[in-house]
Amino acid sequence: MTTELKPPIFLIGNYRSGTTIAQKLIGLHPDIVTWYEPRTLWLYADPARRHDEFGKTDATAKVVRYIRGRFLEYQSRHGGRQIMENTPSNVLRVPFVHEVFPEAIFLYITRNPFSCISSMELKWQRTKTLKGLRRTLAVTPVTQLHYYAKDLIRQMISKKVLKRKYTPIYGPRYKGIDRDLKENDKLTVIARQWARGNRKAREDLARLGTGRVLSFRYEDLMEDPEPVLRRIYEHCGLRCTDDIVRTAKEMIDPGRQQKWLRLDRKELTAIIPEIRDEMEFYRYEIPQSLLVEHGPRPTRAPLAFRHGHPGIPSSG
């Protein structure tokens, strides 16, 4: 059995930002084993907390020992391969993840907010699948199961009994989301999930220092996968072969960028103030059809990508 934990690779990215396909592409390497969203593992320090924002002080010796132990078990069960992990709610707890794994390798993916918000809005309408439930239970300590059982029961009552359009909660639970759900429409809350999650992840990752994080956009990976994928592999200390690139290109479907057009234009226009500032950091432009109603605004240079940002080098 492997007794030493290899530095895990963490893919940090908001819900519906392309983390799943990016993880699969990195998982093509034979020395990598992927771990898909062990969400409750990251909540071990305080499963009753009503938000996902964990910090350094939450990483007590007991918590660090438990989480690292679970990672070592997973690594050992998969032939000692290096773990590549993806849990989207970690956009809100980078300092916590880094405190548990100071040796970790970090990747950061972003996606056009309109695509994310559209996909998130659909996810808010769905109940947890049996497959998803089994995956959650597999990494949840028996002593903490009751915390998640309550949420599941609430979800089932909301959708199956009360026939409500949306589940009570989905996605990253930023501080104050419960209040916002009472005072705002669903699309506004989803827009805040994107903007606040991205901003917190970006700022926290920048504090890790130069060279610690590789940032890339989902759109760049889809449109021209080879240079982005080779850069990702190099950052992770992996060799990207031509066979891997060829397989990756066969897996990619670039035609998934305009599904947000299904949403009402007036509703999209109304949430622009929630996302506009953060969009500028990632070179995302507001569509002309929405600018006509909302009005243009002078843009500043997108610091995180065009001119570089401490600890988060550009993907382009």
GULUM-60020 format. One line per 3 residues: their letters; for each residue x, y, z of C-alpha. Coordinates in nm, 4 decimals. Example, Ala and Ser with C-alpha at 12.3 -4.5 7.8 and 13.67 -1.06 7.14 Angstrom:
<pts>
as	1.2300:-0.4500:0.7800 ~ 1.3670:-0.1060:0.7140
</pts>
This chain:
<pts>
mtt	0.0000:0.0000:0.0000 ~ 0.1181:0.3507:-0.0796 ~ 0.2097:0.5282:0.2431
elk	0.2889:0.8740:0.1058 ~ 0.0272:1.1047:-0.0413 ~ 0.1236:1.2537:-0.3756
ppi	0.0457:1.6272:-0.4158 ~ -0.3213:1.6385:-0.5186 ~ -0.4277:1.8450:-0.8169
fli	-0.7293:2.0630:-0.7406 ~ -0.9466:2.2004:-1.0165 ~ -1.1137:2.5107:-0.8772
gny	-1.4131:2.6307:-1.0757 ~ -1.7704:2.7388:-1.0207 ~ -2.0677:2.5118:-1.0788
rsg	-2.1445:2.4535:-1.4480 ~ -1.8105:2.6066:-1.5526 ~ -1.6821:2.3053:-1.7440
tti	-1.5048:2.1444:-1.4492 ~ -1.6314:1.7971:-1.5392 ~ -1.4991:1.7906:-1.8966
aqk	-1.1728:1.9552:-1.7869 ~ -1.1288:1.6909:-1.5177 ~ -1.1924:1.4123:-1.7682
lig	-0.9312:1.5546:-2.0067 ~ -0.6690:1.5680:-1.7322 ~ -0.7733:1.2202:-1.6231
lhp	-0.6632:1.0857:-1.9612 ~ -0.3103:1.0689:-1.8226 ~ -0.2329:0.7137:-1.7002
div	-0.0725:0.8395:-1.3775 ~ -0.3829:1.0354:-1.2741 ~ -0.6985:0.9162:-1.0989
twy	-0.9898:1.1595:-1.0868 ~ -1.2133:1.2115:-0.7849 ~ -1.5459:1.3668:-0.8749
epr	-1.7042:1.5991:-0.6182 ~ -1.6583:1.4371:-0.2744 ~ -1.8671:1.7300:-0.1464
tlw	-1.9423:1.6134:0.2062 ~ -1.5764:1.5338:0.2690 ~ -1.5011:1.9070:0.2561
lya	-1.7833:1.9773:0.5020 ~ -1.6411:1.7423:0.7640 ~ -1.5270:2.0313:0.9852
dpa	-1.8835:2.1636:1.0256 ~ -2.1575:1.9792:0.8331 ~ -2.4309:2.1902:0.9954
rrh	-2.2944:2.5171:0.8560 ~ -2.5459:2.6963:0.6342 ~ -2.2813:2.8185:0.3904
def	-1.9739:2.6743:0.2170 ~ -1.7168:2.9357:0.3199 ~ -1.4534:2.7498:0.5207
gkt	-1.1222:2.9140:0.6078 ~ -0.7827:2.8335:0.7548 ~ -0.9095:2.8160:1.1120
dat	-1.1495:2.5374:1.0145 ~ -0.8519:2.3170:0.9254 ~ -0.7905:2.1828:1.2749
akv	-0.5466:1.8978:1.3313 ~ -0.8378:1.6519:1.3471 ~ -0.9910:1.7803:1.0233
vry	-0.6585:1.7796:0.8380 ~ -0.5822:1.4276:0.9551 ~ -0.9240:1.3001:0.8468
irg	-0.9336:1.4602:0.5004 ~ -0.5747:1.3719:0.4162 ~ -0.6418:1.0176:0.5374
rfl	-0.9391:0.9845:0.3029 ~ -0.7278:1.1118:0.0135 ~ -0.4540:0.8608:0.0930
eyq	-0.7132:0.5806:0.1037 ~ -0.8461:0.6857:-0.2354 ~ -0.4960:0.7057:-0.3815
srh	-0.4077:0.3626:-0.2443 ~ -0.7271:0.2044:-0.3804 ~ -0.6360:0.3312:-0.7270
ggr	-0.2868:0.1969:-0.7612 ~ -0.1036:0.4889:-0.6038 ~ -0.1985:0.7255:-0.8847
qim	-0.1969:1.1001:-0.8210 ~ -0.5434:1.2379:-0.7379 ~ -0.7063:1.5062:-0.9509
ent	-1.0073:1.6387:-0.7554 ~ -1.2981:1.8614:-0.8499 ~ -1.5593:1.9995:-0.6075
psn	-1.7148:2.3226:-0.7420 ~ -1.8136:2.4616:-0.4007 ~ -1.4407:2.4843:-0.3253
vlr	-1.4468:2.8202:-0.5038 ~ -1.5579:2.9475:-0.1620 ~ -1.2933:2.7696:0.0476
vpf	-0.9552:2.7895:-0.1253 ~ -0.7740:2.8926:0.1994 ~ -0.9206:2.5868:0.3731
vhe	-0.8176:2.3497:0.0926 ~ -0.4685:2.4976:0.0864 ~ -0.4328:2.4695:0.4648
vfp	-0.5187:2.0988:0.4441 ~ -0.2956:2.0437:0.1394 ~ -0.0148:2.3047:0.1338
eai	0.1690:2.0974:-0.1285 ~ -0.1255:2.0915:-0.3709 ~ -0.1264:2.1924:-0.7370
fly	-0.4056:2.4329:-0.8331 ~ -0.5929:2.4886:-1.1577 ~ -0.8642:2.7497:-1.2033
itr	-1.1327:2.7418:-1.4741 ~ -1.3867:3.0116:-1.5593 ~ -1.6759:3.0199:-1.8038
npf	-1.9005:3.2852:-1.9553 ~ -2.1526:3.3741:-1.6838 ~ -2.4525:3.3605:-1.9175
sci	-2.3763:2.9958:-1.9995 ~ -2.3212:2.9146:-1.6308 ~ -2.6364:3.0928:-1.5166
ssm	-2.8499:2.9214:-1.7805 ~ -2.7174:2.5786:-1.6861 ~ -2.7494:2.6543:-1.3138
elk	-3.1114:2.7649:-1.3563 ~ -3.1927:2.4252:-1.5036 ~ -3.0067:2.2474:-1.2223
wqr	-3.2083:2.4376:-0.9627 ~ -3.5169:2.2693:-1.1108 ~ -3.3937:1.9113:-1.0655
tkt	-3.3889:1.6795:-0.7682 ~ -3.0796:1.4815:-0.6733 ~ -3.0374:1.1668:-0.8816
lkg	-2.9934:0.8206:-0.7313 ~ -2.6417:0.8115:-0.8745 ~ -2.5616:1.1448:-0.7130
lrr	-2.7073:1.0309:-0.3826 ~ -2.4942:0.7145:-0.3809 ~ -2.1851:0.9190:-0.4591
tla	-2.2606:1.1554:-0.1697 ~ -2.3233:0.8759:0.0789 ~ -2.0008:0.6978:-0.0214
vtp	-1.7823:0.9770:0.1189 ~ -2.0015:1.0848:0.4104 ~ -1.9112:0.9690:0.7643
vtq	-2.1927:0.7632:0.9186 ~ -2.2060:1.0021:1.2149 ~ -2.2890:1.2928:0.9802
lhy	-2.5466:1.1302:0.7528 ~ -2.8398:1.2946:0.9297 ~ -2.7268:1.6416:0.8205
yak	-2.7633:1.5508:0.4536 ~ -3.0761:1.3407:0.5035 ~ -3.2618:1.6550:0.6168
dli	-3.1635:1.8433:0.3009 ~ -3.2660:1.5516:0.0812 ~ -3.6068:1.5284:0.2510
rqm	-3.6596:1.9042:0.2068 ~ -3.5739:1.8717:-0.1603 ~ -3.8107:1.5796:-0.2165
isk	-4.0999:1.7550:-0.0384 ~ -4.0416:2.0745:-0.2345 ~ -4.0391:1.9039:-0.5737
kvl	-4.2544:1.5949:-0.5346 ~ -4.5168:1.7060:-0.2821 ~ -4.5417:2.0841:-0.3150
krk	-4.4641:2.0729:-0.6900 ~ -4.2420:2.3801:-0.6732 ~ -4.0356:2.4762:-0.9760
ytp	-3.7058:2.5012:-0.7893 ~ -3.5339:2.2967:-0.5217 ~ -3.4655:2.4789:-0.1897
iyg	-3.0916:2.5151:-0.2642 ~ -2.8393:2.4220:-0.5293 ~ -2.4806:2.5208:-0.5927
pry	-2.2303:2.7248:-0.3904 ~ -2.3792:2.8535:-0.0649 ~ -2.2143:3.1920:-0.0161
kgi	-2.2659:3.3766:0.3123 ~ -2.6095:3.5358:0.3060 ~ -2.7622:3.3129:0.0382
drd	-3.0532:3.2109:0.2630 ~ -3.1509:3.5772:0.3075 ~ -3.1078:3.6468:-0.0641
lke	-3.3370:3.3575:-0.1527 ~ -3.6125:3.5209:0.0510 ~ -3.5609:3.8702:-0.0888
ndk	-3.4611:3.8179:-0.4546 ~ -3.5676:3.6262:-0.7627 ~ -3.3865:3.3015:-0.8429
ltv	-3.1858:3.4363:-1.1381 ~ -3.0396:3.7149:-0.9229 ~ -2.9257:3.4610:-0.6627
iar	-2.7714:3.2422:-0.9341 ~ -2.5891:3.5454:-1.0760 ~ -2.4493:3.6177:-0.7291
qwa	-2.3390:3.2559:-0.6969 ~ -2.1316:3.3001:-1.0129 ~ -1.9920:3.6443:-0.9309
rgn	-1.9153:3.5918:-0.5619 ~ -1.7747:3.2437:-0.6142 ~ -1.5463:3.3574:-0.8957
rka	-1.4308:3.6674:-0.7123 ~ -1.3504:3.4842:-0.3892 ~ -1.1674:3.2040:-0.5719
red	-0.9701:3.4501:-0.7843 ~ -0.8635:3.6620:-0.4876 ~ -0.7813:3.3667:-0.2626
lar	-0.5833:3.1852:-0.5326 ~ -0.3851:3.5019:-0.6041 ~ -0.2670:3.5024:-0.2424
lgt	-0.0993:3.1640:-0.2896 ~ 0.1820:3.3315:-0.4835 ~ 0.3258:3.3432:-0.8325
grv	0.3401:3.0135:-1.0173 ~ 0.1068:2.8243:-0.7841 ~ -0.2044:2.8463:-1.0021
lsf	-0.2782:2.8038:-1.3704 ~ -0.5914:2.9817:-1.4863 ~ -0.7774:2.9089:-1.8095
rye	-1.1139:2.9721:-1.9692 ~ -1.3569:2.6984:-2.0643 ~ -1.4159:2.8666:-2.3996
dlm	-1.0452:2.8626:-2.4865 ~ -1.0224:2.4938:-2.3983 ~ -1.3206:2.4144:-2.6207
edp	-1.2165:2.6276:-2.9182 ~ -0.8482:2.5328:-2.9325 ~ -0.7872:2.2506:-2.6836
epv	-0.4297:2.1516:-2.7643 ~ -0.2334:2.4572:-2.6411 ~ -0.4501:2.4944:-2.3303
lrr	-0.4317:2.1243:-2.2472 ~ -0.0544:2.1130:-2.2951 ~ -0.0184:2.4127:-2.0643
iye	-0.2344:2.2423:-1.8015 ~ -0.0313:1.9221:-1.8180 ~ 0.2950:2.1134:-1.7954
hcg	0.1722:2.3017:-1.4877 ~ 0.0834:1.9679:-1.3252 ~ 0.4196:1.8125:-1.4109
lrc	0.2619:1.5686:-1.6556 ~ 0.3627:1.4730:-2.0082 ~ 0.0936:1.5477:-2.2653
tdd	0.1344:1.3017:-2.5522 ~ -0.0071:1.3357:-2.9026 ~ -0.2388:1.0425:-2.8269
ivr	-0.3829:1.2286:-2.5284 ~ -0.4392:1.5398:-2.7392 ~ -0.6061:1.3350:-3.0111
tak	-0.8393:1.1649:-2.7625 ~ -0.9164:1.4976:-2.5950 ~ -1.0231:1.6552:-2.9230
emi	-1.2620:1.3663:-2.9854 ~ -1.4216:1.4240:-2.6424 ~ -1.4826:1.7956:-2.6854
dpg	-1.8096:1.9396:-2.8092 ~ -1.7560:2.3113:-2.8851 ~ -2.1177:2.3744:-2.9787
rqq	-2.2552:2.4368:-2.6301 ~ -2.1999:2.8102:-2.5930 ~ -2.5360:2.9664:-2.6816
kwl	-2.7875:2.7739:-2.4720 ~ -2.8348:3.0797:-2.2502 ~ -3.0417:3.2364:-2.5304
rld	-3.3388:3.0364:-2.3992 ~ -3.3652:3.2771:-2.1019 ~ -3.5779:3.5916:-2.1077
rke	-3.3766:3.8898:-2.2309 ~ -3.5255:4.1307:-1.9764 ~ -3.4386:3.8937:-1.6921
lta	-3.0817:3.8649:-1.8193 ~ -3.0528:4.2408:-1.8534 ~ -3.1662:4.2822:-1.4930
iip	-2.8797:4.0694:-1.3558 ~ -2.6002:4.2448:-1.5471 ~ -2.5138:4.4677:-1.2462
eir	-2.4519:4.1495:-1.0450 ~ -2.1941:4.0083:-1.2865 ~ -2.0538:4.2979:-1.4882
dem	-1.7474:4.3866:-1.2801 ~ -1.6357:4.0256:-1.2480 ~ -1.6869:3.9626:-1.6202
efy	-1.4258:4.2247:-1.7030 ~ -1.1526:4.0231:-1.5316 ~ -1.2093:3.7304:-1.7672
rye	-1.2487:3.9046:-2.1057 ~ -1.6202:3.8272:-2.1234 ~ -1.8261:4.0820:-2.3118
ipq	-2.1918:4.1601:-2.2585 ~ -2.3848:4.0569:-2.5729 ~ -2.4910:4.3479:-2.7916
sll	-2.8562:4.2466:-2.7657 ~ -2.8399:4.3097:-2.3910 ~ -2.6269:4.6230:-2.4159
veh	-2.8964:4.7894:-2.6239 ~ -3.1294:4.7816:-2.3249 ~ -2.8785:4.8156:-2.0454
gpr	-2.6557:5.0733:-2.2054 ~ -2.2791:5.0586:-2.2738 ~ -2.0208:5.1286:-2.0101
ptr	-1.6487:5.1992:-2.0531 ~ -1.4509:4.8878:-1.9731 ~ -1.1243:4.8636:-1.7885
apl	-0.8492:4.6169:-1.8702 ~ -0.9372:4.2638:-1.7487 ~ -0.6554:4.2433:-1.4951
afr	-0.6677:3.8746:-1.4180 ~ -0.6009:3.7658:-1.7738 ~ -0.4779:4.0374:-2.0065
hgh	-0.2057:4.1791:-1.7857 ~ -0.1633:3.8845:-1.5527 ~ -0.2656:3.8560:-1.1912
pgi	-0.0418:3.7490:-0.9027 ~ -0.0516:3.3729:-0.8785 ~ -0.2984:3.3341:-1.1656
pss	-0.1206:3.3403:-1.5028 ~ -0.3279:3.3796:-1.8173 ~ -0.4278:3.0872:-2.0361
g	-0.3920:3.2949:-2.3464
</pts>
